Amino acid sequence: MKNSVFATIAILVCFTCLFLAAHAAPMKELNLLCWVSYEERSMLEPFEKKYNVHVKYKTFTSDDQMYALLANSKNQYDVVTLFAVNCKHYSERFIEKSG
């Protein structure tokens, strides 16, 4: 009797785990374009775990490199880091290009 109870519980636990695994939200991907050294793994790993997302990043070392990467990206980046000083200049360039 005791063995059949444990077997039944074990089977229920297995089915529950399979059900939850099949219906778990798939991990999403967040594409980040950022300055070199802004992609600290010590910050990204807790973020990825908390929000069930994988952060894929590409870095740049100059404003011109950032512009070239972004201009040729075909909307591949979800988040881009900029210095506030340069935001207006680059947003105007993108508006002119898309115009």
C-alpha positions as CSV (number, residue, x, y, z in Angstrom):
1,M,0.0,0.0,0.0
2,K,2.8,2.4,1.0
3,N,4.7,1.7,-2.2
4,S,1.7,2.3,-4.4
5,V,1.1,5.7,-2.7
6,F,4.7,6.7,-3.3
7,A,4.5,5.5,-6.9
8,T,1.3,7.5,-7.5
9,I,2.9,10.6,-6.0
10,A,6.0,10.1,-8.0
11,I,4.0,9.8,-11.2
12,L,1.9,12.9,-10.4
13,V,5.1,14.9,-9.7
14,C,6.6,13.7,-13.0
15,F,3.5,14.7,-15.0
16,T,3.3,18.0,-13.2
17,C,6.9,18.8,-14.1
18,L,6.3,17.8,-17.7
19,F,3.2,19.9,-17.8
20,L,5.0,23.0,-16.4
21,A,8.0,22.6,-18.7
22,A,5.7,22.4,-21.7
23,H,3.8,25.5,-20.7
24,A,6.6,27.6,-19.4
25,A,7.2,30.9,-21.1
26,P,10.0,30.6,-23.6
27,M,13.1,32.7,-22.9
28,K,12.9,35.9,-24.9
29,E,15.9,37.8,-26.3
30,L,16.7,41.5,-25.7
31,N,19.2,43.0,-28.2
32,L,21.4,45.7,-26.7
33,L,23.8,48.1,-28.5
34,C,26.0,49.8,-26.0
35,W,29.3,51.4,-25.3
36,V,32.2,49.1,-24.5
37,S,32.2,48.2,-20.8
38,Y,28.5,49.0,-20.4
39,E,27.7,45.2,-20.8
40,E,28.8,44.0,-17.4
41,R,27.8,40.4,-16.9
42,S,27.4,41.0,-13.1
43,M,24.5,43.3,-14.0
44,L,23.1,41.4,-16.9
45,E,22.9,37.9,-15.3
46,P,20.5,39.0,-12.5
47,F,18.4,40.9,-15.0
48,E,18.2,37.9,-17.3
49,K,17.2,35.7,-14.5
50,K,14.6,38.0,-13.0
51,Y,12.9,38.8,-16.4
52,N,13.4,35.4,-18.1
53,V,15.2,37.1,-21.0
54,H,18.6,36.5,-22.7
55,V,20.5,39.8,-23.3
56,K,22.4,39.7,-26.5
57,Y,24.7,42.7,-26.9
58,K,27.0,44.3,-29.4
59,T,29.4,47.1,-28.3
60,F,30.8,50.2,-30.0
61,T,33.7,52.5,-29.2
62,S,32.7,55.7,-30.9
63,D,29.6,57.6,-31.9
64,D,30.3,57.1,-35.6
65,Q,30.7,53.3,-35.1
66,M,27.4,53.3,-33.2
67,Y,25.7,55.2,-36.0
68,A,27.0,52.8,-38.6
69,L,25.9,49.8,-36.6
70,L,22.5,51.2,-36.0
71,A,22.0,52.5,-39.5
72,N,22.7,49.0,-41.0
73,S,20.9,47.0,-38.3
74,K,17.4,46.7,-39.9
75,N,15.8,47.3,-36.5
76,Q,17.7,44.6,-34.8
77,Y,18.4,46.5,-31.5
78,D,15.8,46.9,-28.7
79,V,17.9,49.2,-26.5
80,V,20.7,51.6,-27.5
81,T,22.9,53.5,-25.1
82,L,23.7,57.1,-26.1
83,F,25.2,60.1,-24.4
84,A,22.5,62.7,-24.0
85,V,24.8,65.3,-25.7
86,N,24.6,63.3,-28.9
87,C,21.0,62.2,-29.0
88,K,19.7,65.2,-30.9
89,H,22.4,65.0,-33.5
90,Y,21.9,61.3,-34.2
91,S,18.1,61.4,-34.1
92,E,18.2,64.2,-36.7
93,R,20.6,62.1,-38.9
94,F,18.1,59.1,-38.7
95,I,15.2,61.4,-39.6
96,E,17.0,62.8,-42.6
97,K,18.0,59.3,-43.8
98,S,14.5,57.9,-43.4
99,G,12.8,61.0,-44.8
